[in-house]
């Protein structure tokens, strides 16, 4: 197996970034916004605090202080603005606290940041 030169490595990374960007439905912006997730688990109402890693018109990637199941319907609440939206956990990282959340209705202004 041949090792890549630094130039080849940078080139490979750029190609991957372009590929992922073309697969996304909306551009992303890096943003650390506090949020609260709310969801039902059986008869119990669960909540967890979190912090976004990046946001887009259609959702976010976040770090959340709970093990939220994949495909769980959630309510996102932004404590600083009081805004809330429905969404679904569509991705889970290798660690239990990393989640990707898709908004039920994409909203360009939900996060309050320029994307």
C-alpha positions, 0 to 999 in steps of 0.5 A: 500500500503506497502512502499519499503525499501531503498534496495528494491527501489534501486533494483527496479531502477536497474531493470528499468535501465536494462529494458530501456538499453535493449530496446535502439538500442545503448548505451548512454553517458551523454554529454552537447553539444551545438547544433542548430536545424533548421526546416521548419514550413510552409514557414518559416525557424525556428532555436533554440539553445539547449544543449544535455543531453545525446547522442548515435549513433542514436540520443540524448535527448536535451533541446531546446529553442523552442516548436518543434513539434513531428515528425518534420524533423530537421537539427542538427548543432554542432556549435563547429565542424560545423557538421550537420545531419538530424533527427526527433523529436521522443519524447517530454517531459512534458515540451515543451523544452525537446526533443528526436531526432533520427538521420536519419542515425546513426553515431558513430562519429557525436557527437565527444564523446566516447559512 
